[in-house]
Amino acid sequence: MSQTVVLKVAMSCQGCSGAVKRVLDKMEDVESYEIDMKEQKVTVKGNVQPEAVLQTVSKTGKKTSLWEEAAPAESEGKSVETETKPAEEVAAA
């Protein structure tokens, strides 16, 4: 089952994003990923678990956390981001 995982990753240069690319390229079941340096955001799509993606990207030494759903004030219509933590959202309601 494919899902989308969104992470906040502290990246200050192309070397930082390159490190993230290298670990994601090696990760199994990743269909695609997008790295947004300006937003410090990494979006990973595939048959992956949020915890596994978080641990993998954390191995780069960059400060990494799951993207908080309320954080992006301007979501630009990307509703797929709401798929990252549906169980927690339901439990909080």
PDB file of N, CA, C and O in Angstrom:
ATOM      1  N   MET A   1       0.841  -1.184   0.000  1.00  0.00           N
ATOM      2  CA  MET A   1       0.000   0.000   0.000  1.00  0.00           C
ATOM      3  C   MET A   1       0.885   1.245   0.000  1.00  0.00           C
ATOM      4  O   MET A   1       1.707   1.430   0.898  1.00  0.00           O
ATOM      5  N   SER A   2       0.717   2.071  -0.979  1.00  0.00           N
ATOM      6  CA  SER A   2       1.542   3.267  -1.112  1.00  0.00           C
ATOM      7  C   SER A   2       1.013   4.380  -0.225  1.00  0.00           C
ATOM      8  O   SER A   2      -0.197   4.580  -0.113  1.00  0.00           O
ATOM      9  N   GLN A   3       1.928   5.097   0.401  1.00  0.00           N
ATOM     10  CA  GLN A   3       1.537   6.244   1.202  1.00  0.00           C
ATOM     11  C   GLN A   3       2.579   7.336   1.061  1.00  0.00           C
ATOM     12  O   GLN A   3       3.645   7.128   0.482  1.00  0.00           O
ATOM     13  N   THR A   4       2.254   8.503   1.599  1.00  0.00           N
ATOM     14  CA  THR A   4       3.147   9.645   1.539  1.00  0.00           C
ATOM     15  C   THR A   4       3.611   9.993   2.939  1.00  0.00           C
ATOM     16  O   THR A   4       2.806  10.097   3.864  1.00  0.00           O
ATOM     17  N   VAL A   5       4.924  10.172   3.089  1.00  0.00           N
ATOM     18  CA  VAL A   5       5.520  10.557   4.366  1.00  0.00           C
ATOM     19  C   VAL A   5       6.206  11.898   4.146  1.00  0.00           C
ATOM     20  O   VAL A   5       6.994  12.050   3.213  1.00  0.00           O
ATOM     21  N   VAL A   6       5.906  12.876   5.008  1.00  0.00           N
ATOM     22  CA  VAL A   6       6.493  14.199   4.880  1.00  0.00           C
ATOM     23  C   VAL A   6       7.351  14.472   6.107  1.00  0.00           C
ATOM     24  O   VAL A   6       6.891  14.340   7.241  1.00  0.00           O
ATOM     25  N   LEU A   7       8.612  14.858   5.867  1.00  0.00           N
ATOM     26  CA  LEU A   7       9.552  15.128   6.945  1.00  0.00           C
ATOM     27  C   LEU A   7      10.052  16.562   6.885  1.00  0.00           C
ATOM     28  O   LEU A   7      10.120  17.169   5.816  1.00  0.00           O
ATOM     29  N   LYS A   8      10.397  17.088   8.041  1.00  0.00           N
ATOM     30  CA  LYS A   8      11.098  18.368   8.121  1.00  0.00           C
ATOM     31  C   LYS A   8      12.557  18.018   8.380  1.00  0.00           C
ATOM     32  O   LYS A   8      12.877  17.377   9.381  1.00  0.00           O
ATOM     33  N   VAL A   9      13.442  18.440   7.477  1.00  0.00           N
ATOM     34  CA  VAL A   9      14.857  18.092   7.564  1.00  0.00           C
ATOM     35  C   VAL A   9      15.687  19.367   7.456  1.00  0.00           C
ATOM     36  O   VAL A   9      15.527  20.141   6.512  1.00  0.00           O
ATOM     37  N   ALA A  10      16.575  19.582   8.427  1.00  0.00           N
ATOM     38  CA  ALA A  10      17.444  20.755   8.415  1.00  0.00           C
ATOM     39  C   ALA A  10      18.513  20.584   7.343  1.00  0.00           C
ATOM     40  O   ALA A  10      19.456  19.811   7.514  1.00  0.00           O
ATOM     41  N   MET A  11      18.358  21.314   6.228  1.00  0.00           N
ATOM     42  CA  MET A  11      19.301  21.240   5.114  1.00  0.00           C
ATOM     43  C   MET A  11      19.737  22.658   4.767  1.00  0.00           C
ATOM     44  O   MET A  11      18.902  23.532   4.536  1.00  0.00           O
ATOM     45  N   SER A  12      21.038  22.881   4.733  1.00  0.00           N
ATOM     46  CA  SER A  12      21.530  24.233   4.465  1.00  0.00           C
ATOM     47  C   SER A  12      22.261  24.353   3.131  1.00  0.00           C
ATOM     48  O   SER A  12      22.580  25.463   2.704  1.00  0.00           O
ATOM     49  N   CYS A  13      22.532  23.227   2.466  1.00  0.00           N
ATOM     50  CA  CYS A  13      23.294  23.295   1.213  1.00  0.00           C
ATOM     51  C   CYS A  13      22.968  22.082   0.340  1.00  0.00           C
ATOM     52  O   CYS A  13      22.239  21.178   0.747  1.00  0.00           O
ATOM     53  N   GLN A  14      23.527  22.091  -0.867  1.00  0.00           N
ATOM     54  CA  GLN A  14      23.306  20.975  -1.790  1.00  0.00           C
ATOM     55  C   GLN A  14      23.902  19.675  -1.253  1.00  0.00           C
ATOM     56  O   GLN A  14      23.403  18.591  -1.555  1.00  0.00           O
ATOM     57  N   GLY A  15      24.958  19.781  -0.466  1.00  0.00           N
ATOM     58  CA  GLY A  15      25.554  18.592   0.143  1.00  0.00           C
ATOM     59  C   GLY A  15      24.579  17.926   1.100  1.00  0.00           C
ATOM     60  O   GLY A  15      24.501  16.699   1.170  1.00  0.00           O
ATOM     61  N   CYS A  16      23.832  18.751   1.842  1.00  0.00           N
ATOM     62  CA  CYS A  16      22.826  18.224   2.777  1.00  0.00           C
ATOM     63  C   CYS A  16      21.736  17.470   2.017  1.00  0.00           C
ATOM     64  O   CYS A  16      21.366  16.354   2.380  1.00  0.00           O
ATOM     65  N   SER A  17      21.230  18.099   0.959  1.00  0.00           N
ATOM     66  CA  SER A  17      20.171  17.436   0.196  1.00  0.00           C
ATOM     67  C   SER A  17      20.726  16.204  -0.511  1.00  0.00           C
ATOM     68  O   SER A  17      20.004  15.226  -0.703  1.00  0.00           O
ATOM     69  N   GLY A  18      21.991  16.240  -0.897  1.00  0.00           N
ATOM     70  CA  GLY A  18      22.622  15.087  -1.527  1.00  0.00           C
ATOM     71  C   GLY A  18      22.701  13.900  -0.584  1.00  0.00           C
ATOM     72  O   GLY A  18      22.509  12.758  -1.001  1.00  0.00           O
ATOM     73  N   ALA A  19      22.985  14.164   0.689  1.00  0.00           N
ATOM     74  CA  ALA A  19      23.040  13.094   1.687  1.00  0.00           C
ATOM     75  C   ALA A  19      21.663  12.455   1.846  1.00  0.00           C
ATOM     76  O   ALA A  19      21.547  11.235   1.959  1.00  0.00           O
ATOM     77  N   VAL A  20      20.621  13.289   1.855  1.00  0.00           N
ATOM     78  CA  VAL A  20      19.250  12.777   1.973  1.00  0.00           C
ATOM     79  C   VAL A  20      18.911  11.938   0.741  1.00  0.00           C
ATOM     80  O   VAL A  20      18.318  10.867   0.867  1.00  0.00           O
ATOM     81  N   LYS A  21      19.281  12.414  -0.441  1.00  0.00           N
ATOM     82  CA  LYS A  21      19.031  11.664  -1.684  1.00  0.00           C
ATOM     83  C   LYS A  21      19.701  10.293  -1.635  1.00  0.00           C
ATOM     84  O   LYS A  21      19.096   9.288  -2.006  1.00  0.00           O
ATOM     85  N   ARG A  22      20.950  10.256  -1.176  1.00  0.00           N
ATOM     86  CA  ARG A  22      21.689   8.982  -1.151  1.00  0.00           C
ATOM     87  C   ARG A  22      21.000   7.942  -0.267  1.00  0.00           C
ATOM     88  O   ARG A  22      20.878   6.783  -0.662  1.00  0.00           O
ATOM     89  N   VAL A  23      20.545   8.349   0.938  1.00  0.00           N
ATOM     90  CA  VAL A  23      19.919   7.354   1.815  1.00  0.00           C
ATOM     91  C   VAL A  23      18.547   6.935   1.290  1.00  0.00           C
ATOM     92  O   VAL A  23      18.151   5.781   1.453  1.00  0.00           O
ATOM     93  N   LEU A  24      17.816   7.861   0.661  1.00  0.00           N
ATOM     94  CA  LEU A  24      16.503   7.503   0.112  1.00  0.00           C
ATOM     95  C   LEU A  24      16.646   6.609  -1.116  1.00  0.00           C
ATOM     96  O   LEU A  24      15.817   5.726  -1.339  1.00  0.00           O
ATOM     97  N   ASP A  25      17.692   6.830  -1.914  1.00  0.00           N
ATOM     98  CA  ASP A  25      17.924   5.975  -3.088  1.00  0.00           C
ATOM     99  C   ASP A  25      18.178   4.526  -2.669  1.00  0.00           C
ATOM    100  O   ASP A  25      17.829   3.602  -3.403  1.00  0.00           O
ATOM    101  N   LYS A  26      18.775   4.322  -1.511  1.00  0.00           N
ATOM    102  CA  LYS A  26      19.089   2.974  -1.028  1.00  0.00           C
ATOM    103  C   LYS A  26      17.915   2.318  -0.301  1.00  0.00           C
ATOM    104  O   LYS A  26      17.912   1.103  -0.104  1.00  0.00           O
ATOM    105  N   MET A  27      16.931   3.103   0.094  1.00  0.00           N
ATOM    106  CA  MET A  27      15.809   2.578   0.870  1.00  0.00           C
ATOM    107  C   MET A  27      14.851   1.798  -0.036  1.00  0.00           C
ATOM    108  O   MET A  27      14.486   2.258  -1.119  1.00  0.00           O
ATOM    109  N   GLU A  28      14.455   0.620   0.426  1.00  0.00           N
ATOM    110  CA  GLU A  28      13.537  -0.218  -0.351  1.00  0.00           C
ATOM    111  C   GLU A  28      12.122   0.361  -0.339  1.00  0.00           C
ATOM    112  O   GLU A  28      11.716   1.033   0.609  1.00  0.00           O
ATOM    113  N   ASP A  29      11.394   0.088  -1.401  1.00  0.00           N
ATOM    114  CA  ASP A  29       9.980   0.432  -1.547  1.00  0.00           C
ATOM    115  C   ASP A  29       9.701   1.928  -1.667  1.00  0.00           C
ATOM    116  O   ASP A  29       8.546   2.342  -1.568  1.00  0.00           O
ATOM    117  N   VAL A  30      10.732   2.747  -1.879  1.00  0.00           N
ATOM    118  CA  VAL A  30      10.513   4.168  -2.137  1.00  0.00           C
ATOM    119  C   VAL A  30      10.233   4.323  -3.629  1.00  0.00           C
ATOM    120  O   VAL A  30      11.074   3.988  -4.463  1.00  0.00           O
ATOM    121  N   GLU A  31       9.048   4.832  -3.961  1.00  0.00           N
ATOM    122  CA  GLU A  31       8.676   5.027  -5.360  1.00  0.00           C
ATOM    123  C   GLU A  31       9.220   6.347  -5.884  1.00  0.00           C
ATOM    124  O   GLU A  31       9.726   6.421  -7.004  1.00  0.00           O
ATOM    125  N   SER A  32       9.113   7.394  -5.060  1.00  0.00           N
ATOM    126  CA  SER A  32       9.610   8.704  -5.460  1.00  0.00           C
ATOM    127  C   SER A  32       9.807   9.561  -4.219  1.00  0.00           C
ATOM    128  O   SER A  32       9.289   9.258  -3.144  1.00  0.00           O
ATOM    129  N   TYR A  33      10.565  10.636  -4.391  1.00  0.00           N
ATOM    130  CA  TYR A  33      10.725  11.591  -3.305  1.00  0.00           C
ATOM    131  C   TYR A  33      10.980  12.972  -3.886  1.00  0.00           C
ATOM    132  O   TYR A  33      11.443  13.118  -5.017  1.00  0.00           O
ATOM    133  N   GLU A  34      10.667  13.981  -3.083  1.00  0.00           N
ATOM    134  CA  GLU A  34      10.869  15.361  -3.484  1.00  0.00           C
ATOM    135  C   GLU A  34      11.549  16.081  -2.327  1.00  0.00           C
ATOM    136  O   GLU A  34      11.113  15.975  -1.181  1.00  0.00           O
ATOM    137  N   ILE A  35      12.607  16.806  -2.626  1.00  0.00           N
ATOM    138  CA  ILE A  35      13.340  17.541  -1.607  1.00  0.00           C
ATOM    139  C   ILE A  35      13.178  19.032  -1.875  1.00  0.00           C
ATOM    140  O   ILE A  35      13.557  19.526  -2.937  1.00  0.00           O
ATOM    141  N   ASP A  36      12.620  19.733  -0.916  1.00  0.00           N
ATOM    142  CA  ASP A  36      12.403  21.176  -1.035  1.00  0.00           C
ATOM    143  C   ASP A  36      13.325  21.869  -0.032  1.00  0.00           C
ATOM    144  O   ASP A  36      13.018  21.942   1.158  1.00  0.00           O
ATOM    145  N   MET A  37      14.460  22.378  -0.524  1.00  0.00           N
ATOM    146  CA  MET A  37      15.441  23.013   0.360  1.00  0.00           C
ATOM    147  C   MET A  37      14.867  24.263   1.019  1.00  0.00           C
ATOM    148  O   MET A  37      15.116  24.507   2.200  1.00  0.00           O
ATOM    149  N   LYS A  38      14.112  25.048   0.278  1.00  0.00           N
ATOM    150  CA  LYS A  38      13.564  26.301   0.810  1.00  0.00           C
ATOM    151  C   LYS A  38      12.652  26.044   2.006  1.00  0.00           C
ATOM    152  O   LYS A  38      12.732  26.745   3.016  1.00  0.00           O
ATOM    153  N   GLU A  39      11.795  25.050   1.890  1.00  0.00           N
ATOM    154  CA  GLU A  39      10.844  24.727   2.952  1.00  0.00           C
ATOM    155  C   GLU A  39      11.421  23.762   3.986  1.00  0.00           C
ATOM    156  O   GLU A  39      10.795  23.498   5.012  1.00  0.00           O
ATOM    157  N   GLN A  40      12.632  23.231   3.708  1.00  0.00           N
ATOM    158  CA  GLN A  40      13.248  22.229   4.588  1.00  0.00           C
ATOM    159  C   GLN A  40      12.341  21.000   4.693  1.00  0.00           C
ATOM    160  O   GLN A  40      12.134  20.447   5.773  1.00  0.00           O
ATOM    161  N   LYS A  41      11.816  20.596   3.552  1.00  0.00           N
ATOM    162  CA  LYS A  41      10.774  19.568   3.501  1.00  0.00           C
ATOM    163  C   LYS A  41      11.173  18.440   2.558  1.00  0.00           C
ATOM    164  O   LYS A  41      11.653  18.679   1.450  1.00  0.00           O
ATOM    165  N   VAL A  42      10.964  17.196   3.018  1.00  0.00           N
ATOM    166  CA  VAL A  42      11.224  16.019   2.197  1.00  0.00           C
ATOM    167  C   VAL A  42       9.936  15.204   2.143  1.00  0.00           C
ATOM    168  O   VAL A  42       9.408  14.801   3.180  1.00  0.00           O
ATOM    169  N   THR A  43       9.434  14.963   0.943  1.00  0.00           N
ATOM    170  CA  THR A  43       8.204  14.195   0.744  1.00  0.00           C
ATOM    171  C   THR A  43       8.584  12.877   0.084  1.00  0.00           C
ATOM    172  O   THR A  43       9.173  12.864  -0.997  1.00  0.00           O
ATOM    173  N   VAL A  44       8.246  11.766   0.739  1.00  0.00           N
ATOM    174  CA  VAL A  44       8.598  10.432   0.249  1.00  0.00           C
ATOM    175  C   VAL A  44       7.316   9.666  -0.038  1.00  0.00           C
ATOM    176  O   VAL A  44       6.413   9.621   0.798  1.00  0.00           O
ATOM    177  N   LYS A  45       7.236   9.062  -1.222  1.00  0.00           N
ATOM    178  CA  LYS A  45       6.071   8.258  -1.593  1.00  0.00           C
ATOM    179  C   LYS A  45       6.518   6.831  -1.844  1.00  0.00           C
ATOM    180  O   LYS A  45       7.565   6.583  -2.441  1.00  0.00           O
ATOM    181  N   GLY A  46       5.702   5.901  -1.377  1.00  0.00           N
ATOM    182  CA  GLY A  46       6.002   4.493  -1.609  1.00  0.00           C
ATOM    183  C   GLY A  46       5.374   3.617  -0.548  1.00  0.00           C
ATOM    184  O   GLY A  46       4.582   4.082   0.272  1.00  0.00           O
ATOM    185  N   ASN A  47       5.734   2.340  -0.572  1.00  0.00           N
ATOM    186  CA  ASN A  47       5.238   1.383   0.410  1.00  0.00           C
ATOM    187  C   ASN A  47       6.168   1.441   1.620  1.00  0.00           C
ATOM    188  O   ASN A  47       6.908   0.497   1.898  1.00  0.00           O
ATOM    189  N   VAL A  48       6.118   2.567   2.335  1.00  0.00           N
ATOM    190  CA  VAL A  48       7.050   2.842   3.429  1.00  0.00           C
ATOM    191  C   VAL A  48       6.287   3.211   4.699  1.00  0.00           C
ATOM    192  O   VAL A  48       5.144   3.665   4.653  1.00  0.00           O
ATOM    193  N   GLN A  49       6.952   3.004   5.827  1.00  0.00           N
ATOM    194  CA  GLN A  49       6.390   3.384   7.124  1.00  0.00           C
ATOM    195  C   GLN A  49       7.043   4.699   7.558  1.00  0.00           C
ATOM    196  O   GLN A  49       8.248   4.874   7.377  1.00  0.00           O
ATOM    197  N   PRO A  50       6.268   5.623   8.127  1.00  0.00           N
ATOM    198  CA  PRO A  50       6.828   6.909   8.554  1.00  0.00           C
ATOM    199  C   PRO A  50       8.042   6.769   9.478  1.00  0.00           C
ATOM    200  O   PRO A  50       9.018   7.506   9.341  1.00  0.00           O
ATOM    201  N   GLU A  51       7.980   5.829  10.411  1.00  0.00           N
ATOM    202  CA  GLU A  51       9.083   5.654  11.367  1.00  0.00           C
ATOM    203  C   GLU A  51      10.353   5.202  10.649  1.00  0.00           C
ATOM    204  O   GLU A  51      11.451   5.647  10.987  1.00  0.00           O
ATOM    205  N   ALA A  52      10.205   4.315   9.654  1.00  0.00           N
ATOM    206  CA  ALA A  52      11.357   3.807   8.917  1.00  0.00           C
ATOM    207  C   ALA A  52      12.008   4.916   8.097  1.00  0.00           C
ATOM    208  O   ALA A  52      13.234   5.010   8.042  1.00  0.00           O
ATOM    209  N   VAL A  53      11.195   5.756   7.461  1.00  0.00           N
ATOM    210  CA  VAL A  53      11.725   6.864   6.673  1.00  0.00           C
ATOM    211  C   VAL A  53      12.429   7.857   7.606  1.00  0.00           C
ATOM    212  O   VAL A  53      13.514   8.348   7.294  1.00  0.00           O
ATOM    213  N   LEU A  54      11.811   8.142   8.732  1.00  0.00           N
ATOM    214  CA  LEU A  54      12.395   9.067   9.713  1.00  0.00           C
ATOM    215  C   LEU A  54      13.757   8.566  10.180  1.00  0.00           C
ATOM    216  O   LEU A  54      14.716   9.335  10.224  1.00  0.00           O
ATOM    217  N   GLN A  55      13.850   7.290  10.526  1.00  0.00           N
ATOM    218  CA  GLN A  55      15.117   6.724  10.997  1.00  0.00           C
ATOM    219  C   GLN A  55      16.179   6.745   9.894  1.00  0.00           C
ATOM    220  O   GLN A  55      17.341   7.057  10.154  1.00  0.00           O
ATOM    221  N   THR A  56      15.785   6.417   8.685  1.00  0.00           N
ATOM    222  CA  THR A  56      16.726   6.384   7.568  1.00  0.00           C
ATOM    223  C   THR A  56      17.302   7.770   7.297  1.00  0.00           C
ATOM    224  O   THR A  56      18.517   7.918   7.163  1.00  0.00           O
ATOM    225  N   VAL A  57      16.446   8.783   7.215  1.00  0.00           N
ATOM    226  CA  VAL A  57      16.913  10.141   6.929  1.00  0.00           C
ATOM    227  C   VAL A  57      17.714  10.686   8.115  1.00  0.00           C
ATOM    228  O   VAL A  57      18.643  11.469   7.918  1.00  0.00           O
ATOM    229  N   SER A  58      17.373  10.289   9.329  1.00  0.00           N
ATOM    230  CA  SER A  58      18.114  10.730  10.518  1.00  0.00           C
ATOM    231  C   SER A  58      19.563  10.266  10.486  1.00  0.00           C
ATOM    232  O   SER A  58      20.430  10.894  11.094  1.00  0.00           O
ATOM    233  N   LYS A  59      19.832   9.172   9.782  1.00  0.00           N
ATOM    234  CA  LYS A  59      21.199   8.651   9.681  1.00  0.00           C
ATOM    235  C   LYS A  59      22.144   9.612   8.966  1.00  0.00           C
ATOM    236  O   LYS A  59      23.362   9.448   9.040  1.00  0.00           O
ATOM    237  N   THR A  60      21.600  10.608   8.279  1.00  0.00           N
ATOM    238  CA  THR A  60      22.435  11.593   7.601  1.00  0.00           C
ATOM    239  C   THR A  60      23.065  12.567   8.601  1.00  0.00           C
ATOM    240  O   THR A  60      23.991  13.300   8.255  1.00  0.00           O
ATOM    241  N   GLY A  61      22.566  12.572   9.830  1.00  0.00           N
ATOM    242  CA  GLY A  61      23.067  13.507  10.836  1.00  0.00           C
ATOM    243  C   GLY A  61      22.315  14.826  10.826  1.00  0.00           C
ATOM    244  O   GLY A  61      22.606  15.711  11.630  1.00  0.00           O
ATOM    245  N   LYS A  62      21.359  14.967   9.932  1.00  0.00           N
ATOM    246  CA  LYS A  62      20.551  16.184   9.861  1.00  0.00           C
ATOM    247  C   LYS A  62      19.404  16.088  10.854  1.00  0.00           C
ATOM    248  O   LYS A  62      18.853  15.008  11.066  1.00  0.00           O
ATOM    249  N   LYS A  63      19.041  17.210  11.463  1.00  0.00           N
ATOM    250  CA  LYS A  63      17.898  17.222  12.377  1.00  0.00           C
ATOM    251  C   LYS A  63      16.651  16.905  11.553  1.00  0.00           C
ATOM    252  O   LYS A  63      16.331  17.604  10.592  1.00  0.00           O
ATOM    253  N   THR A  64      15.961  15.847  11.946  1.00  0.00           N
ATOM    254  CA  THR A  64      14.831  15.331  11.169  1.00  0.00           C
ATOM    255  C   THR A  64      13.633  15.071  12.069  1.00  0.00           C
ATOM    256  O   THR A  64      13.780  14.534  13.167  1.00  0.00           O
ATOM    257  N   SER A  65      12.450  15.449  11.605  1.00  0.00           N
ATOM    258  CA  SER A  65      11.220  15.160  12.345  1.00  0.00           C
ATOM    259  C   SER A  65      10.080  15.001  11.353  1.00  0.00           C
ATOM    260  O   SER A  65      10.173  15.441  10.207  1.00  0.00           O
ATOM    261  N   LEU A  66       9.008  14.370  11.803  1.00  0.00           N
ATOM    262  CA  LEU A  66       7.822  14.272  10.955  1.00  0.00           C
ATOM    263  C   LEU A  66       7.242  15.666  10.801  1.00  0.00           C
ATOM    264  O   LEU A  66       7.210  16.441  11.757  1.00  0.00           O
ATOM    265  N   TRP A  67       6.788  15.981   9.612  1.00  0.00           N
ATOM    266  CA  TRP A  67       6.212  17.297   9.323  1.00  0.00           C
ATOM    267  C   TRP A  67       4.892  17.416  10.073  1.00  0.00           C
ATOM    268  O   TRP A  67       4.033  16.541   9.971  1.00  0.00           O
ATOM    269  N   GLU A  68       4.735  18.487  10.817  1.00  0.00           N
ATOM    270  CA  GLU A  68       3.472  18.720  11.526  1.00  0.00           C
ATOM    271  C   GLU A  68       2.469  19.239  10.520  1.00  0.00           C
ATOM    272  O   GLU A  68       2.767  20.154   9.752  1.00  0.00           O
ATOM    273  N   GLU A  69       1.289  18.662  10.522  1.00  0.00           N
ATOM    274  CA  GLU A  69       0.268  18.997   9.526  1.00  0.00           C
ATOM    275  C   GLU A  69      -0.115  20.464   9.558  1.00  0.00           C
ATOM    276  O   GLU A  69      -0.437  21.028   8.512  1.00  0.00           O
ATOM    277  N   ALA A  70      -0.092  21.102  10.718  1.00  0.00           N
ATOM    278  CA  ALA A  70      -0.492  22.499  10.833  1.00  0.00           C
ATOM    279  C   ALA A  70       0.609  23.451  10.380  1.00  0.00           C
ATOM    280  O   ALA A  70       0.344  24.634  10.167  1.00  0.00           O
ATOM    281  N   ALA A  71       1.833  22.963  10.229  1.00  0.00           N
ATOM    282  CA  ALA A  71       2.978  23.818   9.926  1.00  0.00           C
ATOM    283  C   ALA A  71       2.877  24.546   8.582  1.00  0.00           C
ATOM    284  O   ALA A  71       3.098  25.757   8.543  1.00  0.00           O
ATOM    285  N   PRO A  72       2.552  23.859   7.477  1.00  0.00           N
ATOM    286  CA  PRO A  72       2.532  24.593   6.207  1.00  0.00           C
ATOM    287  C   PRO A  72       1.272  25.442   6.063  1.00  0.00           C
ATOM    288  O   PRO A  72       0.199  24.914   5.773  1.00  0.00           O
ATOM    289  N   ALA A  73       1.395  26.732   6.262  1.00  0.00           N
ATOM    290  CA  ALA A  73       0.252  27.635   6.164  1.00  0.00           C
ATOM    291  C   ALA A  73      -0.295  27.667   4.746  1.00  0.00           C
ATOM    292  O   ALA A  73      -1.502  27.789   4.536  1.00  0.00           O
ATOM    293  N   GLU A  74       0.607  27.556   3.773  1.00  0.00           N
ATOM    294  CA  GLU A  74       0.200  27.559   2.374  1.00  0.00           C
ATOM    295  C   GLU A  74       0.465  26.184   1.769  1.00  0.00           C
ATOM    296  O   GLU A  74       1.543  25.943   1.226  1.00  0.00           O
ATOM    297  N   SER A  75      -0.497  25.297   1.857  1.00  0.00           N
ATOM    298  CA  SER A  75      -0.309  23.917   1.412  1.00  0.00           C
ATOM    299  C   SER A  75      -0.309  23.786  -0.100  1.00  0.00           C
ATOM    300  O   SER A  75       0.048  22.728  -0.619  1.00  0.00           O
ATOM    301  N   GLU A  76      -0.699  24.832  -0.824  1.00  0.00           N
ATOM    302  CA  GLU A  76      -0.711  24.838  -2.281  1.00  0.00           C
ATOM    303  C   GLU A  76      -1.530  23.683  -2.847  1.00  0.00           C
ATOM    304  O   GLU A  76      -1.210  23.158  -3.913  1.00  0.00           O
ATOM    305  N   GLY A  77      -2.589  23.285  -2.133  1.00  0.00           N
ATOM    306  CA  GLY A  77      -3.479  22.268  -2.634  1.00  0.00           C
ATOM    307  C   GLY A  77      -2.933  20.860  -2.572  1.00  0.00           C
ATOM    308  O   GLY A  77      -3.486  19.970  -3.217  1.00  0.00           O
ATOM    309  N   LYS A  78      -1.882  20.623  -1.833  1.00  0.00           N
ATOM    310  CA  LYS A  78      -1.303  19.284  -1.747  1.00  0.00           C
ATOM    311  C   LYS A  78      -1.971  18.515  -0.602  1.00  0.00           C
ATOM    312  O   LYS A  78      -1.405  18.397   0.485  1.00  0.00           O
ATOM    313  N   SER A  79      -3.141  18.007  -0.845  1.00  0.00           N
ATOM    314  CA  SER A  79      -3.886  17.316   0.207  1.00  0.00           C
ATOM    315  C   SER A  79      -3.289  15.961   0.558  1.00  0.00           C
ATOM    316  O   SER A  79      -3.655  15.387   1.584  1.00  0.00           O
ATOM    317  N   VAL A  80      -2.384  15.432  -0.256  1.00  0.00           N
ATOM    318  CA  VAL A  80      -1.785  14.128   0.032  1.00  0.00           C
ATOM    319  C   VAL A  80      -1.008  14.137   1.340  1.00  0.00           C
ATOM    320  O   VAL A  80      -0.797  13.079   1.932  1.00  0.00           O
ATOM    321  N   GLU A  81      -0.581  15.296   1.799  1.00  0.00           N
ATOM    322  CA  GLU A  81       0.181  15.380   3.033  1.00  0.00           C
ATOM    323  C   GLU A  81      -0.645  14.942   4.243  1.00  0.00           C
ATOM    324  O   GLU A  81      -0.080  14.542   5.260  1.00  0.00           O
ATOM    325  N   THR A  82      -1.950  15.010   4.148  1.00  0.00           N
ATOM    326  CA  THR A  82      -2.795  14.617   5.268  1.00  0.00           C
ATOM    327  C   THR A  82      -2.794  13.105   5.473  1.00  0.00           C
ATOM    328  O   THR A  82      -3.292  12.625   6.491  1.00  0.00           O
ATOM    329  N   GLU A  83      -2.251  12.356   4.539  1.00  0.00           N
ATOM    330  CA  GLU A  83      -2.207  10.901   4.659  1.00  0.00           C
ATOM    331  C   GLU A  83      -1.095  10.413   5.579  1.00  0.00           C
ATOM    332  O   GLU A  83      -1.029   9.219   5.870  1.00  0.00           O
ATOM    333  N   THR A  84      -0.226  11.294   6.042  1.00  0.00           N
ATOM    334  CA  THR A  84       0.941  10.850   6.791  1.00  0.00           C
ATOM    335  C   THR A  84       0.615  10.348   8.189  1.00  0.00           C
ATOM    336  O   THR A  84       1.254   9.408   8.663  1.00  0.00           O
ATOM    337  N   LYS A  85      -0.379  10.957   8.873  1.00  0.00           N
ATOM    338  CA  LYS A  85      -0.662  10.547  10.232  1.00  0.00           C
ATOM    339  C   LYS A  85      -2.170  10.468  10.506  1.00  0.00           C
ATOM    340  O   LYS A  85      -2.643  11.095  11.454  1.00  0.00           O
ATOM    341  N   PRO A  86      -2.929   9.723   9.711  1.00  0.00           N
ATOM    342  CA  PRO A  86      -4.380   9.722   9.907  1.00  0.00           C
ATOM    343  C   PRO A  86      -4.808   9.126  11.248  1.00  0.00           C
ATOM    344  O   PRO A  86      -5.784   9.598  11.832  1.00  0.00           O
ATOM    345  N   ALA A  87      -4.114   8.105  11.755  1.00  0.00           N
ATOM    346  CA  ALA A  87      -4.523   7.480  13.011  1.00  0.00           C
ATOM    347  C   ALA A  87      -4.403   8.463  14.166  1.00  0.00           C
ATOM    348  O   ALA A  87      -5.274   8.505  15.035  1.00  0.00           O
ATOM    349  N   GLU A  88      -3.338   9.250  14.187  1.00  0.00           N
ATOM    350  CA  GLU A  88      -3.153  10.226  15.252  1.00  0.00           C
ATOM    351  C   GLU A  88      -4.204  11.336  15.173  1.00  0.00           C
ATOM    352  O   GLU A  88      -4.699  11.813  16.195  1.00  0.00           O
ATOM    353  N   GLU A  89      -4.534  11.738  13.944  1.00  0.00           N
ATOM    354  CA  GLU A  89      -5.532  12.784  13.784  1.00  0.00           C
ATOM    355  C   GLU A  89      -6.900  12.309  14.270  1.00  0.00           C
ATOM    356  O   GLU A  89      -7.636  13.069  14.900  1.00  0.00           O
ATOM    357  N   VAL A  90      -7.236  11.071  13.983  1.00  0.00           N
ATOM    358  CA  VAL A  90      -8.520  10.505  14.413  1.00  0.00           C
ATOM    359  C   VAL A  90      -8.539  10.396  15.929  1.00  0.00           C
ATOM    360  O   VAL A  90      -9.545  10.723  16.558  1.00  0.00           O
ATOM    361  N   ALA A  91      -7.438   9.941  16.527  1.00  0.00           N
ATOM    362  CA  ALA A  91      -7.351   9.783  17.977  1.00  0.00           C
ATOM    363  C   ALA A  91      -7.446  11.126  18.688  1.00  0.00           C
ATOM    364  O   ALA A  91      -7.989  11.212  19.790  1.00  0.00           O
ATOM    365  N   ALA A  92      -6.915  12.181  18.056  1.00  0.00           N
ATOM    366  CA  ALA A  92      -6.914  13.506  18.684  1.00  0.00           C
ATOM    367  C   ALA A  92      -8.291  14.151  18.601  1.00  0.00           C
ATOM    368  O   ALA A  92      -8.597  15.043  19.392  1.00  0.00           O
ATOM    369  N   ALA A  93      -9.117  13.725  17.674  1.00  0.00           N
ATOM    370  CA  ALA A  93     -10.426  14.364  17.478  1.00  0.00           C
ATOM    371  C   ALA A  93     -11.436  13.956  18.517  1.00  0.00           C
ATOM    372  O   ALA A  93     -12.578  14.413  18.480  1.00  0.00           O
TER     373      ALA A  93
END
